[in-house]
């Protein structure tokens, strides 16, 4: 197997220069980097991670622990984290169980990035993370964990959605979903501030899934007429609600406007491109990796970073019109 020393001899440079070139050090010229990389590639060179770990005491691998991969939010977040980690010279390993995290700790990985719900689901892990000498960053969550974390301003996101809908003349606004208290409370507060004293009657309970959003509107017979606009608590719930509205004969957005939480690229690919609000996942990933790097280097950094929401207008919101349609279509 070819080694760094072999590459150095072929390139006519020092071992240190080869190491810096392969790690994309700015102190090495691009011409030299390209020449060394070409030699390494031609001879099938691969970094010896075990050797690097023996020298530094820690690998260049970062573990990412997410609750699942079926949720598109985690799919896009995984892709964003991979790009952000690669840009900083890290390798990424995805894990889905507590046992895998224990193995990562034994392997002395460079760090760990976790979704907040994972920490909540495994109280014993939360206790262990505070004692391990392993840089760790938690993403999401509305409480303050005992570790560096990235927070989303979910309250501001829902309030921005309500403000946006009201700017289009919507006063009767419903919310689809009930599993995240901070979002529901933000909705209630925003509606009360707008003069709606009983916002609870605009709450459409839904499980956090496509089917949940679909059923919340499809079988809401006791609630006619529908509000002129809705905010979905997640992208999946919003897509399910959109499908139900279209099946029932409503035109979106002409009859009912719709905003979904979660800024995912595929919101633009729904039957009607959906206006969305929430954090940009690319920004979340970059902030998480930057914070992890600061923690690993002992750099003084804020313990908590809050990612502000962004509202992305698409085709699912229009000016509220006079309600010619006061009941379920076909009735």
CORGI-V993587 format. One record per backbone hydrogen bond with DSSP energy under -0.5 kcal/mol. NH is the residue of the N-H (numbers start at 0). CO is the residue of the C=O. If there is no record, write none. Layout:
nh,co
NH,CO
NH,CO
//
This chain:
nh,co
6,2
7,3
8,4
9,5
10,6
11,7
12,7
17,13
18,14
19,15
20,16
21,17
22,18
23,20
24,19
27,24
32,28
33,29
34,30
35,31
36,32
37,33
38,34
39,35
40,36
41,37
42,38
43,40
44,39
48,46
51,47
52,48
53,49
54,50
55,51
56,52
58,107
61,90
62,110
63,92
64,112
65,63
65,94
73,70
74,70
75,71
76,72
77,73
78,74
79,75
80,76
81,77
82,78
83,79
84,80
85,81
86,82
87,83
87,84
88,85
89,84
90,59
92,61
94,63
100,96
101,97
102,98
103,99
104,100
105,101
106,102
107,104
108,103
109,60
110,60
111,134
112,62
113,136
114,64
115,138
117,114
118,114
119,115
120,116
121,117
124,121
125,121
126,122
127,123
128,124
129,125
130,127
131,127
133,131
136,111
137,147
138,113
139,149
144,142
148,302
149,137
150,148
150,304
152,306
153,151
156,152
157,153
158,154
159,155
160,156
161,157
162,158
163,159
164,160
165,161
166,162
167,163
167,164
168,165
169,164
172,170
173,228
174,201
175,230
176,174
176,203
177,205
180,178
182,179
183,179
184,180
185,181
186,182
187,183
188,184
189,185
190,186
191,187
192,188
193,189
194,191
195,190
196,194
200,197
201,198
202,199
203,174
203,201
204,202
208,206
212,208
213,209
214,210
215,211
216,212
216,213
217,213
218,214
219,216
220,218
222,219
223,220
227,171
228,171
229,256
230,173
231,258
232,175
237,233
238,234
239,235
240,236
241,237
242,238
243,239
244,240
245,241
246,242
247,243
248,245
249,244
251,249
252,250
254,250
255,250
256,227
257,315
258,229
259,274
260,231
261,276
262,278
263,261
266,263
267,264
268,265
269,266
273,266
274,257
275,311
276,259
277,309
280,262
280,278
282,279
283,279
284,280
285,281
286,282
287,283
288,284
289,285
290,286
291,287
292,288
293,289
294,290
295,291
296,292
297,293
297,294
298,293
300,298
304,148
306,150
306,304
307,305
309,277
311,275
311,309
312,310
314,272
319,167
323,321
325,323
330,327
//
